[in-house]
Amino acid sequence: MNLKDKSSLRQQWKTNLIRYHSSFSIWNQEICGHLLADSSFQKAETIALYYPRDWEVNLLPLWQKRPNHCAFPKTDPQSLEIDFYLVKSPSPSNFSKGMGNIPEPIPKISRIVTDFKSTDLILVPGFVFDNKGGRIGSGKGVYDRFLAKEGKLAQKLGIAFSPQVVSESIPQEPHDITLNGLVTEKGFIYF
């Protein structure tokens, strides 16, 4: 595996999707179970989730457990900056199609999160992760920009299925933000 070519790793994971797709439902439940049992999840004032794409871990069941504490990203298509909005009611009617047709919160009926604290959690999706906090995302730098500005204090956990975790270190560029840990169906890994 050539870890120097991030775009080939993204494509490789998309290709592997078919092989693991039948396990996603069980793995989603296990990952949500690990988070629900964790004290940092239970104590967090704000939990930054995401609306999952087909290949991402589905964390929406967590929203039903802590509906007043879950925030979702909204991406500005020009600047590629994201803001998180608290969405109290777990209903699709609180979302509209955003960038890439991913559901995003409707700002008029949501509340923007302006300050993430050290007790808050930011759950970060991605294509590939390593065991040192490295991550390959979509390639647009959306999460890295957000984490560098707004998410410095919060605990940043990558969310992945175990086949997305590689043993080799992912090369980091100056703008890449290192995560504090990773959650897979096998449990937590802290760095």
Secondary structure by P-SEA (a helix, b strand, c coil): cccccaaaaaaaaaaaccccccaaaaaaaaaaaaaaaccccccccbbbbcccccccccaaaaaaaccccbbbbbbcccccbbbbbbbccccccccccccccccccccccccccccccccbbbbbbbccccccccccccccaaaaaaaaccccccbbbbbbcccccccccccccccbbbbcccccccccccc
